[in-house]
């Protein structure tokens, strides 16, 4: 099993625009398929608990739902892109780029390292533009790995 933070199968360039929960579930199902989450419902409950503390939408059309969960086997990042945007609670409107960060419950600060690296990249217009224009999930996975892996 690959321990890469993000892989091609964890990238969805055509995420359904329905709503936040549907989008997170769709990305989480990819984590289950990849063997990185053992219990979908438990993981979704943990994401929702985190989301209820504070929305994870960032300015500029970004959503970063994340949590620590006993259902997560290895630190993982899934990426989804939405054409119409999904409301993650950001003041400037819906998110088009969604990063689902899954961290094992006892995983120390791994996910915070990823979150910090991601946040630094997301202020760069070229990073966001590359992700908005990408057509190949494999290229997206490689690009994100290069940019955010410590």
Secondary structure as UniProt FT lines:
FT   HELIX           8..10
FT   STRAND          11..12
FT   TURN            13..14
FT   HELIX           20..33
FT   TURN            34..35
FT   HELIX           40..53
FT   STRAND          57..58
FT   TURN            59..61
FT   STRAND          62..63
FT   STRAND          66..69
FT   TURN            70..71
FT   STRAND          76..86
FT   TURN            91..92
FT   STRAND          95..104
FT   TURN            105..106
FT   TURN            108..109
FT   HELIX           110..122
FT   HELIX           125..133
FT   HELIX           137..148
//
